[in-house]
C-alpha cells in the first residue's frame, strides 16, 4: 500500500485539488495546518465553496475513505493557509 504526503497552499478564490483520483479506494487524512483562528479551510468536490464545504477546524485531522476515481478539493476564506494530506492507496 503506497503512502503519499503533500502540502497544499489554498486561497479564497479558486478550489485546489488536494487528493487526486486513484483506481482503487484510498484512505486520506487531512490536517488544517493553519494555526490562525481567522483562517478556515473547507473540503468537498471541485465546486466546493466556503458555504457548501465541510469545515476543517484549526490543528485538527479529518480522516476519510475515498472511493475509486474520487477526488477531494479544498478552498479557504483567506489568502494562503496550508493543508497537509496523507493518502494511503490500496494498489
Order of alpha helices (4+ residues) and beta strands (2+ residues): beta-beta-beta-beta-beta-beta-beta-beta
